[in-house]
């Protein structure tokens, strides 16, 4: 296959060990983060997170509340990455529209939606509690 078809055939993959493995894993993670930044939904989530953290600072949220929000956001990032991976695999394996592919994409999207709701509910809770205090 060619690069235009979405795959580069480089032969067998050499597995790194020791400290090289750590650096290789970090570079793969950074590549994944760069890929995720290509998703408009993820960029919107990043903006929402920045806004929420700013509002937390304004309302005097506690350190624990900042940490909990950051953890929820990291989970959402992870689910967004998994959802994007599912979409890419489905598009590669089944470029035609299929019910199974649609279900896989819909389920990944629902997982992300659940975490968006969890993030929004927690953020609203912290803001309401802070304003009422």
N, C-alpha and C positions, 0 to 999 in steps of 0.2 A: 504494500500500500504506500501511497505517497502522503506527504504532509498535507496536501489539499484535501485528502479524504479524512483527515483528522487523526492520523496515526503515523508515528515515525517508527520504523522497524530498525532497531539498533542492535538486535541480537540479544544474547542472554544478559540478564542483569547481574552485575557483580554486587554481592551483599557486602556492605561495609561492617566493620566490627570496631569495638572500642570507642575511642573519642571521635573517630571518623563517622561512626554510626550516629552519634549525637548531632554532629554538624549536618550530616545528610538529612536526618529527620527534621531538624530545624529548617533546612532549606525547603523541604517538601511542604512543611507547614506554612512557611511564608509564601510559597507559590500558591497554596490553597487560599490563603487570605487575599492575595492579589486577585485570584480568580473570583472570589466571592465579592470583592469590591466592584466587579463588573456587573453585578446584579443590582438593578434599581431598587428592588425591595430591601436589600441589605443596606444600601446607602440611606434609604429612608429610616430604617431601624437605627442606624448609627446617629442620624440627626436627632431622632426622638430620644435616644439615650442621652445625648449631650444636653438637650433641652431639659429632660427630667433631672439630670444631675445638677444643672444650674438652678432649677426650681428648688431642689432639695437644699442647696446651699442658701437660697433666699429664705426658706421657711425654717431653717435651723434644724435640719434632720440630724440624727445622731450618727456617729461613726458606724455603728452596727447597721443602721438603715442604708447608708451608702454601700457598705460591703454586701448586704443582702441584695440590693438592687444590681450591683455589679455581677454577682453570682448568677442572678436570674438572667441578666443580659448575656453573660457568657454561655449559659445553656441555650438561649435563643440563637446565638451565633452558631453553636454546634449543630443545632437542629436545622438551621438555614443551610449550613454546609452539607449536611446529609441529604436534605431535600434537593439541593442543587445537584449533588452527585447522582441521586436517583433519577432526576430529570435527564441528565446527560447520558446515563446508561440506557434508559428507556429509549431516548432519541437515537442512540447508536444501534441498539439491538433491534428496535422495532420502529423504523422511521415512518411506517404507515400508521394510521390511527387505529388503535386496537382498544378493546374494552379493558384488557389486562393492563396495558400501558397507562390508560386513563386512570384506572383504579390506583396504580402505584403512585402516579403523580398526585392524585387527589389526597391519598393518605399522607404523603409527605407534606403536602400543603396544610392539611388539617393539623399535623403535629406542630408545625410552625405557628399556626393560628392559635393553638392552645397556649403556647408559650408567650405569644404576643398578649393574649388576654391575661395570663398570669402576671406579666410585667406591668400591664396597664392597671390591673386591680391593685397590685402592691403599691405602685406609684401613687395612685389615687388615695389609698389608705394612709400612706405616710403623709401626704399633703393635707388631708382632712384632719388627721390627728394633730399635726403640727399647727394648723390654723386654729383648731379648737383649744389648744393648750395655752 
